[in-house]
Amino acid sequence: MNQAKQLTRRQCRQLVVCMLYEYQLSGNNPENILQYRVLDEGYSEVTRKFVEKLFRGIIDSQEKVDEIITKHLIDWDFERVAPIEKNILRMATFEYLPPHATPPEVVINEAVEISKSMGSAHSSQFINAVLDKIASSLNLL
């Protein structure tokens, strides 16, 4: 009997960023992405629920999340943000919002660390600056 795979929260977030990237570039149905990348992969219930909550929540509130991010990009057009960085920002911004309200220190740290492994050389500085502005404007810091 196979043991269900349990991912850390960071690994879950990295998976969500990959799924968002796939959704953004391919236009595939989000439910198909979720099925293929998570539900069919033998992950534990805790992992499945966390990834599913983040992925579906971000997709469902993407317009609101993108608006918040866009407001905090100084001298930068949202459309010019690289896809990986854009999706890291989407995930982190979503986690700031109620009812999730993940502590801002955790959100920023996770996003910065993920950007170091998945983004470009300067991604982490960019991600940190934008998320700090967003957290400040939401009175989280």
C-alpha positions, 0 to 999 in steps of 0.5 A, spaced: 500 500 500 502 506 498 503 512 503 500 518 501 505 524 500 505 529 505 508 536 502 511 542 507 507 548 506 513 551 502 512 545 497 505 546 497 506 553 495 511 552 490 506 547 487 501 552 487 505 557 483 507 552 478 499 550 477 498 558 476 503 558 471 500 553 467 494 556 468 496 563 466 500 560 460 496 554 457 489 557 459 487 550 461 481 549 465 483 550 472 479 544 475 483 539 470 490 542 472 488 541 479 486 534 478 492 532 474 497 536 478 494 534 485 488 529 486 491 524 481 498 524 485 497 521 491 498 527 496 495 526 503 489 530 505 492 535 508 496 537 502 490 536 497 486 541 501 491 546 502 493 546 495 486 546 493 484 552 497 490 556 495 489 555 487 482 555 487 481 561 491 487 565 487 483 563 481 476 565 484 479 572 486 484 573 481 481 580 479 481 583 486 488 580 487 491 583 481 488 590 482 491 590 489 498 588 486 497 593 480 496 599 485 503 597 489 507 597 483 511 603 482 513 605 475 512 598 473 506 595 469 503 589 471 503 586 464 511 586 464 512 582 471 514 575 469 509 570 470 513 566 475 514 573 479 506 575 478 504 568 480 508 568 487 505 575 488 498 573 487 499 567 491 502 571 497 497 577 496 491 572 496 494 569 503 494 576 506 486 577 505 481 574 510 479 569 512 486 566 511 490 572 514 497 568 514 501 573 518 505 577 513 512 575 516 510 568 514 507 570 507 513 575 505 518 569 507 515 564 504 514 568 497 521 571 497 524 563 498 520 561 493 522 566 488 529 565 490 528 558 487 524 559 482 525 566 479 530 570 476 536 573 480 533 579 482 526 576 483 526 576 491 528 583 492 522 585 487 517 580 491 519 583 498 519 590 496 512 589 493 509 585 498 512 589 504 508 595 500 501 591 500 502 589 507 503 596 509 497 598 505 493 593 508 495 595 515 498 588 517 505 591 519 
